[in-house]
Amino acid sequence: MDFDQRLERAIERGQRQRSADDRQRAERAMTEDECKNLHSKTRLDLSEHIEACLKKLPEYFPGFDFESVVDTDGWGAKISRDDVAQGAGKLTRLYSRLELVIRPYSASHIVELIARGAIRNKEVLSRSHFQMLAQLDLEAFRELIDQWVLEYAEKFSARV
């Protein structure tokens, strides 16, 4: 066998090896259905944690109303409160709220947490955090939810 034949066989072996590696990578990668299922489980778990955290705030700050959020923007919960202040001879409506939601599944294969908060008509919190489904760390999300709720509670108590 001459060099050209051995070279052609070596190239063929390399191509077969690359095809086998590609197949293995494809098998290891999550399918679209697996991604949707993982996102759904994660969304349920995190939205329950959000609800548990936000349900505690009205115990410490009476006047807040709790509401679950399930809409096109995502799943989670929010608390809101209307206050009235008198100044310069007129009444002013003061609105406070905190909303945390997990965004719906998207083709980008991420889990995204959105937080928006306002105290007495002023936005004090606007954050988002995401992780790829393949590198998901639920505990990090839970800690972040706790941190954002605690931060809002601290800011609210300082301004009321």
Residue pairs with C-beta under 8 A, 6 or more apart in sequence:
30 38
30 109
30 133
30 134
35 105
35 109
35 133
36 105
38 133
38 136
39 105
39 109
39 111
39 133
40 105
42 102
42 111
42 133
42 136
42 138
42 141
43 74
43 75
43 102
43 105
43 111
44 75
45 138
46 76
46 102
46 111
46 113
46 138
46 141
46 142
46 145
47 75
47 76
47 77
47 101
47 102
49 141
49 142
49 145
50 76
50 77
50 100
50 101
50 102
50 145
51 66
51 68
51 76
51 77
53 100
53 145
53 146
53 149
54 66
54 77
54 78
54 79
54 98
54 100
54 149
55 66
55 77
57 64
57 79
57 98
57 149
57 152
57 153
58 64
58 65
58 66
58 79
60 153
61 81
61 153
61 156
61 157
61 160
63 81
63 83
64 79
64 80
64 81
64 96
65 79
65 80
65 81
66 77
66 78
66 79
67 77
67 78
67 79
67 80
68 76
68 77
69 75
69 76
69 77
69 78
69 99
69 101
72 104
73 101
73 103
73 114
74 101
74 102
74 103
74 104
74 114
75 101
75 102
75 104
76 99
76 100
76 101
76 102
77 99
77 100
77 101
78 97
78 98
78 99
78 100
79 97
79 98
79 99
80 95
80 96
80 97
80 98
81 95
81 96
81 97
82 93
82 94
82 95
82 96
83 93
83 94
83 95
83 96
83 120
84 91
84 92
84 93
84 94
85 91
85 92
85 94
86 92
93 121
94 120
94 121
95 118
95 120
95 121
96 118
96 119
96 120
96 156
97 116
97 117
97 118
98 115
98 116
98 117
98 125
98 149
98 152
99 114
99 115
99 116
99 117
100 113
100 114
100 115
100 145
100 148
100 149
101 113
101 114
102 111
102 112
102 113
102 114
103 111
103 112
103 113
103 114
109 132
109 133
109 134
110 130
110 131
110 132
110 133
111 130
111 131
111 133
111 136
111 141
112 128
112 129
112 130
113 128
113 129
113 130
113 141
113 144
113 145
114 127
114 128
115 125
115 126
115 127
115 128
115 148
116 123
116 125
116 126
117 123
117 124
117 125
117 126
117 148
117 152
117 155
118 124
118 125
119 152
119 155
119 156
119 159
119 160
120 159
120 160
124 152
124 155
125 148
125 151
125 152
125 155
127 148
129 141
129 144
131 137
131 140
131 141
